[in-house]
Amino acid sequence: MNFLINPDVPDAITHAWHEWHVLPGMNDTALASDPATWAARIDGWKSREPLFIGAWTLGVGANASAPTTPADKQELAAKVLPVVNKAPRGWVYANWKVADGARGWGWSLQDVLKDGVKLP
């Protein structure tokens, strides 16, 4: 992506970021099910545009395989947070609300916070 680059100062791009959404079903592997692969992808990011993770969740692939207890969610968050924290421009937890929050699959930010999961 170089259409935003000023040809006079190609290394001085300051007005564009590259945004990744790492959600189950939208990529070849879910962030939560394979943190090591995503850490390597972020570490290997080679672009002029700094990386921002615009959405991620504690959901993993099929909902039935997602963590459902607050302790399991916190354990998974402890594995995933160091990965998303590698993005130079930061991250945002997917902020959608799921009407089926009773199952506690980690998709809904509201439910994750209600469960006491810390996302510093």
Backbone hydrogen bonds, N-H to C=O, Kabsch-Sander energy under -0.5 kcal/mol:
donor,donor_aa,acceptor,acceptor_aa,energy
5,I,2,N,-1.3
9,V,6,N,-1.1
12,A,9,V,-1.9
18,H,50,P,-3.2
19,E,17,W,-0.5
20,W,52,F,-2.5
22,V,20,W,-0.6
22,V,55,A,-2.4
23,L,21,H,-0.9
26,M,23,L,-2.0
27,N,23,L,-0.6
34,D,30,A,-1.3
34,D,31,L,-0.5
38,W,34,D,-1.6
39,A,35,P,-2.5
40,A,36,A,-2.0
41,R,37,T,-2.0
42,I,38,W,-2.5
43,D,39,A,-2.7
44,G,40,A,-2.0
45,W,42,I,-1.4
47,S,45,W,-0.6
52,F,18,H,-2.8
53,I,90,G,-2.4
54,G,20,W,-2.2
54,G,52,F,-0.9
55,A,20,W,-0.9
57,T,22,V,-0.6
58,L,106,G,-1.7
59,G,106,G,-0.6
65,S,62,A,-2.1
66,A,63,N,-1.9
73,K,69,T,-2.5
74,Q,70,P,-2.4
75,E,71,A,-2.2
76,L,72,D,-2.3
77,A,73,K,-2.7
78,A,74,Q,-2.1
79,K,75,E,-1.0
79,K,76,L,-0.6
80,V,76,L,-2.2
81,L,77,A,-2.9
83,V,80,V,-0.9
84,V,80,V,-2.1
85,N,81,L,-2.3
86,K,83,V,-1.6
87,A,84,V,-1.4
89,R,51,L,-2.6
90,G,87,A,-1.9
92,V,53,I,-1.6
94,A,56,W,-2.6
101,G,98,V,-0.9
103,R,100,D,-1.6
104,G,101,G,-1.0
109,L,96,W,-1.2
109,L,107,W,-0.5
112,V,108,S,-2.3
113,L,109,L,-2.6
114,K,110,Q,-2.3
115,D,111,D,-1.9
116,G,113,L,-1.6
117,V,112,V,-2.0
119,L,117,V,-0.5
